[in-house]
């Protein structure tokens, strides 16, 4: 029996593929750090039964119409705003993602950004590397306390709850805003539900972990930043599109808010000339929320398990649509 053809849009280790090679026929873009060109992707999907893709691939209507045999797309991410779900549904293509396995790692990164930004860790490191540390003084590189400060989590999903657990360890009062109230977060974590504007006014740290949707696009805009405390720190580990970056730059440059820690951006990748990179009160990271060796390996295995489950007739493990 002919094995299903799986196209993988980025080079991944052979040891990941090995357990699945008896059941699946793999074809792969042979670059690890360079996204597959659009024309190559459109050509490859013509014969593919399944695709393992990254957020860098725009899985749009044109692609689905160009892939007559396609049965499943395994997206190596929790979010799937890179995929046209309506077009997938019309073509009866199953879409899967990788929830749960990256929750704790992303929460680690969010809290790392929070601590690095508030305590000026990157700025202090650069200070030494530039040869500027010539003396000690009482307020040299003095940052902001974390313990006891109010954290406002926008989006109380799995990652939001994990961030809240870490905040509890720092004795931080937890506030949250979500599409619907989460009794489990309130009962188990002591979180207090607030409307969006109230959270912005009250929080010392505002952490975004919301998906990018029509409703959330540029939710953090000029009006939102003006509602925040001048001492507030903004953290984004969700999607760059939920932020109006021009408004954020203005808020940081004019001291409307104190600082920001960002793992995601509107257009990625960014370069050293990006306006936010040039600000001393911003920590910028290259979208590494789930980037631990252990977690990225689990994500790839879950993608493979989803592909195998679909073609074995068991059905997807973590579907995001029901075509």
HELIX and SHEET records of a PDB file:
HELIX    1   1 UNK A   14  UNK A   18  1                                   5    
HELIX    2   2 UNK A   38  UNK A   44  1                                   7    
HELIX    3   3 UNK A   61  UNK A   65  1                                   5    
HELIX    4   4 UNK A   85  UNK A   90  1                                   6    
HELIX    5   5 UNK A  103  UNK A  118  1                                  16    
HELIX    6   6 UNK A  121  UNK A  129  1                                   9    
HELIX    7   7 UNK A  158  UNK A  169  1                                  12    
HELIX    8   8 UNK A  183  UNK A  189  1                                   7    
HELIX    9   9 UNK A  196  UNK A  202  1                                   7    
HELIX   10  10 UNK A  222  UNK A  227  1                                   6    
HELIX   11  11 UNK A  240  UNK A  242  5                                   3    
HELIX   12  12 UNK A  245  UNK A  253  1                                   9    
HELIX   13  13 UNK A  275  UNK A  278  5                                   4    
HELIX   14  14 UNK A  293  UNK A  311  1                                  19    
SHEET    1   A 5 UNK A  24  UNK A  28  0                                        
SHEET    2   A 5 UNK A   4  UNK A   8  1                                        
SHEET    3   A 5 UNK A  50  UNK A  53  1                                        
SHEET    4   A 5 UNK A  72  UNK A  75  1                                        
SHEET    5   A 5 UNK A  94  UNK A  96  1                                        
SHEET    1   B 7 UNK A 192  UNK A 193  0                                        
SHEET    2   B 7 UNK A 174  UNK A 177  1                                        
SHEET    3   B 7 UNK A 151  UNK A 154  1                                        
SHEET    4   B 7 UNK A 205  UNK A 208  1                                        
SHEET    5   B 7 UNK A 233  UNK A 236  1                                        
SHEET    6   B 7 UNK A 259  UNK A 262  1                                        
SHEET    7   B 7 UNK A 282  UNK A 284  1                                        
END                                                                             
